[in-house]
Amino acid sequence: MPRRSTQEWIRISMRTPGILIFGMVLSPCGWILDLVATVAPNWRTIHDIPNTPSDEFIQQGIWDICRATSTNTRAECNLQDTTYFGNQIIEVARGLMVASLIVTLIGLAVAIPGVRCWKDRPNWIVAGLGGLLIFLSGVMIIIPIAWYTHIIKDVSTVTPLARVEAGYCLVLGYIGGIFEVLAGFVMFIGICRCCGGKNRGERRVEDVTHFSHQKPPSRRVEVPSLNRARSAASSSVPYSKDSMDEDVSFPRAKSPAVNTSYGGRPYDADL
């Protein structure tokens, strides 16, 4: 089958394609969630620490460690724990999370000129490359988040581990990574035309021309009959010639008879 050129396809709408809108909206949302997951010190929370008040707990992130209580909103941060920060997962998570944030920004910077919402036709190759970078940044987020979740109770620390819970940073990291993976994948599939051009919002020129030259089917207009009573009756009850004459003709009214007698005698008009 010969390869079709771009001149044989036409966009059915001048609006920005939906896959590009989806990617450009979802990827910044994922980047914000990943930023919070990176800097916030709450990858895990340690409760029921021995020799401490019952309402005290410790929040550990990849950059900082804080001590807080359930009765006080202020937390004491910048706690030192060389054992915790010396774990391999912490070093890997730092590198991948920061690299993912940078790659996402680069992907958006590449994708914006490719989307070209101010022009009739986007640059699909440039937008697809931007989507690929955003997809990779989402994968770089999910790897350390999933690894840390898997070994959350095995990460060594100087604090005795009584009861360990996953922090909100892990949840935000999962959501942000999935957002970026979906956004990048959807934008990348626009680099090639598939599903008959539906992913790009395009149709073949010959299909559009053939559709525009087709004549619309003629409609049959039924005019209602003026003689409805007769047509309705004639369809169900047979009429004879005499009965039809009786329907359309009306008998004349007969005038009363003139009294030609007066008192038993003939009436005389001269009287």
Secondary structure as UniProt FT lines:
FT   HELIX           6..8
FT   STRAND          9..11
FT   HELIX           18..39
FT   STRAND          44..47
FT   TURN            50..51
FT   TURN            54..55
FT   STRAND          56..60
FT   STRAND          65..69
FT   TURN            70..71
FT   STRAND          72..76
FT   HELIX           82..85
FT   HELIX           88..115
FT   TURN            117..118
FT   HELIX           124..150
FT   TURN            151..154
FT   STRAND          163..166
FT   HELIX           168..188
FT   HELIX           189..191
FT   HELIX           195..197
FT   TURN            198..201
FT   STRAND          202..204
FT   HELIX           205..213
FT   HELIX           228..236
FT   HELIX           241..248
FT   STRAND          261..262
FT   TURN            263..264
FT   STRAND          265..266
FT   TURN            269..270
//
